[in-house]
Amino acid sequence: SADSEDASGVASDSSFTLKSSENYSEDVIAANLKVEPEVEVEIDKIGEGEYKVTPEELSANKVYNFWIESDNQRYSWAYQVKDTFKVMGTLPGNQSTYVPTDSGIEFYFSHEGYDIDNFEKHFEISPDVKGSFEKHNRTAVFAPKGGLKEGTIYTVTIKKGFKLADSDQELKEDFNFQFETDMQQKTYSDFEFMKDYY
């Protein structure tokens, strides 16, 4: 089992506890334990049939497979190393212009295990706009009530401290972006003028 794990995965510096019904030496465990992708591990015997497995630093957002073979049997397990919780992108994009006034504001996160009520507490928009919040997996959406004002530069912030539920992963600093709405909603005539040449 992982010694440092939460809902977002295993910490990159985690060690693991391996338990065996047989009381093997550290050398036997080291010779038979395999890790993919390959990484150096240190084995320490911490009790009767119990071993602490300490890998070198594990890479974020990777799955590591461990296995050990004994008496023609293979025992295996896998762990996902957690990635840093972060904003992956937004809609509109930073410094976008001519954004339609009926546009929603979307945030794309690296993880989906966040609480939308907590997101709402960390969300700011200036000038102030009333609206509602929705969650769609890794996407959080702010839907402005009555739309946005024409020709206005908006600054949107997700304040640091916004975190994943059941995890210590959080935004370490404020995330900001700006966009500008379209000056006016264009209307097009159904008529087209043509010049005839005779």
SVG drawing of the C-alpha trace seen along z (x, -y; Angstrom):
<svg xmlns="http://www.w3.org/2000/svg" viewBox="-34 -49 54 71">
<polyline fill="none" stroke="black" stroke-width="0.4" points="0.0,0.0 1.1,-3.6 2.2,-5.5 1.2,-8.9 -2.0,-8.8 -5.3,-10.8 -8.2,-11.0 -6.0,-12.6 -3.4,-9.8 -0.1,-8.9 2.4,-11.6 5.6,-11.7 7.8,-11.2 5.6,-8.4 7.1,-5.1 5.1,-1.9 4.6,0.9 4.8,4.5 3.5,7.3 4.3,11.0 3.1,14.2 6.7,15.3 9.6,13.7 12.1,13.0 15.3,11.1 15.6,7.6 17.8,9.0 15.2,11.6 12.5,8.9 14.9,6.5 15.8,9.3 12.1,10.1 10.3,6.8 9.9,5.0 8.6,1.6 7.4,0.3 8.3,-2.4 11.6,-1.4 12.8,-3.2 15.4,-2.5 13.9,-1.3 15.4,-0.9 14.0,2.0 14.1,1.9 12.8,4.7 10.6,3.1 9.0,6.1 8.2,9.8 7.3,10.2 6.9,6.4 9.1,4.1 9.3,0.5 9.8,-0.1 11.1,-3.6 11.4,-4.6 13.4,-7.5 11.2,-10.5 8.2,-9.4 7.0,-11.4 3.7,-13.4 0.7,-12.1 2.1,-8.7 0.9,-5.2 3.5,-2.9 3.1,0.9 4.7,3.0 5.0,6.7 6.7,9.5 6.9,13.2 7.0,16.0 6.5,19.7 5.2,19.4 2.6,16.7 2.7,13.1 1.3,10.4 0.9,7.0 -0.5,3.6 -0.6,0.1 -0.6,-3.4 -1.3,-6.7 1.0,-9.5 -1.0,-12.7 -0.5,-15.7 -0.5,-19.2 -4.0,-20.7 -4.1,-23.5 -6.2,-25.4 -5.5,-23.9 -7.4,-26.6 -10.4,-28.9 -13.1,-30.0 -12.9,-32.8 -9.1,-32.6 -6.9,-35.2 -7.0,-38.5 -9.7,-37.4 -11.6,-40.2 -15.0,-40.4 -16.4,-37.9 -20.2,-37.6 -22.2,-39.1 -24.1,-35.9 -21.0,-33.9 -20.5,-31.7 -17.1,-31.5 -15.5,-28.1 -12.5,-26.8 -10.8,-23.5 -9.1,-21.9 -6.5,-19.1 -8.8,-17.2 -12.5,-16.8 -12.6,-16.1 -13.5,-19.7 -16.7,-21.0 -18.7,-23.6 -19.8,-25.5 -16.1,-25.9 -15.4,-27.0 -18.1,-29.7 -16.4,-31.0 -13.1,-31.4 -14.5,-33.0 -14.4,-36.7 -15.3,-38.7 -14.8,-42.5 -16.9,-44.4 -19.3,-42.4 -21.7,-40.1 -24.5,-37.9 -24.9,-34.4 -25.0,-30.7 -22.4,-28.0 -22.3,-24.5 -19.9,-21.6 -19.3,-19.2 -16.5,-16.8 -13.3,-18.8 -15.1,-21.9 -16.5,-24.6 -18.9,-27.0 -20.1,-30.5 -23.3,-31.5 -23.9,-35.2 -27.5,-36.2 -28.7,-38.5 -25.4,-38.4 -22.3,-40.5 -22.0,-44.3 -21.0,-45.3 -17.5,-46.7 -16.3,-45.8 -13.0,-44.4 -13.6,-41.7 -11.0,-40.4 -11.8,-36.9 -9.9,-35.4 -9.9,-32.1 -8.4,-32.8 -5.6,-30.7 -6.7,-28.1 -9.3,-26.6 -8.8,-22.9 -9.8,-19.4 -12.2,-17.7 -10.6,-14.9 -7.1,-16.1 -4.4,-18.6 -4.1,-19.7 -5.0,-23.3 -4.2,-26.3 -1.1,-27.9 -1.6,-31.3 -4.4,-33.3 -5.3,-32.4 -6.4,-35.5 -7.4,-36.2 -9.0,-39.0 -11.2,-39.3 -13.2,-42.0 -16.7,-41.7 -17.9,-42.7 -18.9,-46.4 -22.2,-45.6 -24.2,-42.6 -24.2,-42.9 -27.4,-42.4 -27.4,-41.5 -30.1,-42.4 -31.9,-39.7 -31.6,-41.9 -28.7,-42.1 -28.2,-44.9 -26.9,-44.1 -25.9,-46.5 -27.1,-45.4 -25.0,-46.3 -26.8,-46.6"/>
</svg>
